[in-house]
Amino acid sequence: MTNRRQFLQRSVAGLCFVGCGLGERAHAQSTVSGKREVVVNGKRAFTVDVHAHCQVPAALQAAGETRLAKIPKTTIAYPGLQQVAGERLREMDAQGIDMQALSINPVWYGWDRDVCEKVIDINNETLASFTAQHPDRFVAFASVSLQHPDLAVAQLEKAIKRLNLRGVAVGGSVDGTDFSDPRFNPVWARCEELGILVFIHPQSTPGLADRFKGNGVLSNIIGNPLDTTIALSHLIFDGTLDKYPGLKILAAHGGGYLGSYAPRSDRGCLTFPDQCNRQLRKKPTEYLRDIYVDNIVFTPEAMRHLNAEIGYERIMLGSDYPYPWEKHAVDVILGAPGATDEQKLAMLGGTAAKLLGVKPPQG
């Protein structure tokens, strides 16, 4: 037991909030300590960032050098960009973020079962230990090895019931297999039974890698939202959301492109009925009102459109830390066109707190 405890302490010490740093301070009312106090019409908002990354170096080391060699260096190395909790907390304070929900992007979907058992165990136990040390600032999503569904269910059970993790983070597909494949049904069934949030974070769209080459980071700016769009579309059109209507899904980056062009989804089977083999329970666009998305869409107009298609009640604060895509995620919500005070408070943290089982501080 002593060795196990020492190992976890070392792992927690090695937890990396990896990225480029977000030192710029947003304009805000601040306390003497420098912590931004986010206020909506005189009411102090409790803010929860649902999209924040980290990694556990010990888990990657357990995977072995051969497997890591196949992963882009930007995913696993982050030279000179590792941050300790103290620095991260200062940045959270500056941005007005009270709590973060940490997630680890899955790089293990092509790995063998025995390797995944070790890697996932280290990831989840380290996250559990770290969040237990900072219960008022961090919660975490579990990692699972979806390519081994029975193992994923067991990992999920342990993470939620024993380690107090608050949801599960998954990619956009499982090594090229979409989430609507029946082999994953046991995982979605257990997620529904547990009532937990499933955070879908894309991993680009590997099948288009050659077309993404060139200037502009296209594999990310196009590939990531496209990956999410495909994942959600399969869950809708292949009937997974009909089969598991209680499944709580959080889709990264505003849900991909569906928040901007969803009505086309309603026309496909009407235009080409011979290419559709399933009668859905409702219009495809109506399923968007059953999912949650983060607010990484950058502009007031994008927020207005996201509200029109998905609704402010389904949007939550996200920063994509440590990647500096959105340094002012709080302000994007505060400036959301037409949002009521209640909707702003919900987007800033109220909705996330309910879904993640977090009790906002009193007073």
Buried (B, 14 or more C-beta within 10 A) or exposed (E): EEEEEEBBEEBBEBBBBBBEBBEEBBEBEBEEEEBBBBEBEEEBBBBBBBBBBBBBBBBBBBBEEEBBEEBEEEBBBBEEEBBEBEEBBBBBBBBBBBBBBBBBBBBBBEBEEEBBBBBBBBBBBBBBBBBEEBEEBBBBBBBBBBBBBEBBBBBBEBBBEEBBBBBBBBBBBBBEEBBBBEBBBBBBBBBBEBEBBBBBBBBBBBEBEEEBEEEEEBBBEBBBBBBBBBBBBBBBBBBBBBBBEEBBBBBBBBBBBBBBEBEEBEEBBEEEEEEEEEEBEEBBBEBBEBBBBBBBBBEEEBBBBBBEBBBBEBBBBBBBBBBBBBBBBBBBBBEBEEBEEBBBBBBBBBBBBEBBBBEBEEE
